[in-house]
Amino acid sequence: MILSNILASLGVINESLLNNVPLEGIDQLVKTLIETFSFGAPIAVGILLFSLLLKIIPLPLDIYSRVANKKNALKMERIRPELEKLQRQYANNKELYAKKMQALYKKEGYSMMASCLPTILTLIFFIMVISSFNRYSTYSNLEIYNNMAKSYNYSIVTNAKVIENYDIKIENDQIISISLKNGKSLSDEEITLIQNTAKDEAAKTYKEEIKKYEFLWIGNIWIGDLPWKKSFISENDIDSLFKYSEGCRTEDVKGNELSNKETFKDLISSSLLEEEKAKPNGYLILVLISIGTMLISQLIATKTQKAQMELQSVDGMNGQAAQTTKMMTWMMPIMFGFFAFMYSSAFSLYLIVSTVFSTISTVIINKITEKNFAKYVQKEEEDKYNKRYGHLIKNKKED
């Protein structure tokens, strides 16, 4: 009996199906950083620290942008009386109001371009993370399956019942050769016993592997925080798991989707996995937190931009800019909730950490900028006063 036939009779999984092509480029960098930042703890720790790193890198630009935005808001409040006067004066001439407003902006040093670069940089990071997290999550789930399959294989070829009937040569956990002893083959009962034992070993491997992907109430950080999703990879997901990227599949794997799915169903049939297969992966908590944190962030931003909303157009709060800002106040939380809903819990964590960090930094920067701007205005008023009445004060002192 040739090697492949012997393996097939025992239910050994085809090794060509276990090729999980390594991540490359940015995906590999993200994986390396997250695993390094985990320090041996669950991967969620690495994700939290990685998310903070992505906020710290552009922090100098971010601070500059937020300071500029707050200064703009304060300057707008300062020239509010003049702009309101212009709104009344040119209520029926939007173009002339815009020209007068731009002239006043130039006089006061108001600039709308300060936040462009940090915004673009944040968007680049966002796109990078969403794509890398998606591939990393698929890679990690497939790696769990691969390690289960390898445990399954190793259990079969090292089982005492097998060794009694086959001569098996193994080096570095790899099967080198298998041959029958005395022409004797296994009975159906013996094969079933061997396979069930191997399935239990695969289940034990899963329970060990999944520990690093658990986080609080979440069973698997690479699956969404959703009650109808299970922490274990479902049979419906196995096709996409093996086809997650044409660039990450070897020629050996292509065309084997049906055998992959059947093998997967056999592999996870151990009674030791019944609890894991029934347990919900989450309860929508991260989805709701994502929406809540973004809503708070948007409300704070809207409050900061209130003057711009009211004065950037002759139509005031009915102007296009104000209406767009209002719409974004509610659209951004909905969009973040959608991302948290559609993608993994890991990506939801990134969204939450990023939003909370931005919100806290905005509040702190606004407070500091308000104090500094108040000092600047006070000094400016004192300089004007001294310029106008300084000679009188000087003469009085001399008298």
Secondary structure, 3 states (H helix, E strand, C coil): CCHHHHHHHHCCCCHHHHCCCCCCHHHHHHHHHHHHHHCCCCHHHHHHHHHHHHHHCCHHHHHHHHHHHHHHHHHHHHCHHHHHHHHHHCCCCHHHHHHHHHHHHHHHCCCCCCCHHHHHHHHHHHHHHHHHHHHHHHHHHHHHHHHHHHHHHHHHHHCHHHHHHEEEEEECCEEEEEEECCCCCCCHHHHHHHHHHHHHHHHHHHHHHHHHHCECCECCCCCCCCCCCECCCCHHHHHHHHCCCHHHCCCCCCCCHHHHHHHHHHHCCCHHHHHHHHCECCCCHHHHHHHHHHHHHHHHHHHHCHHHHHHCCCCHHHCHHHHHHHHHHHHHHHHHHHHHHHCCHHHHHHHHHHHHHHHHHHHHHHHHHHHHHHHHHHHHHHHHHHHHHHHHHHHHHHC
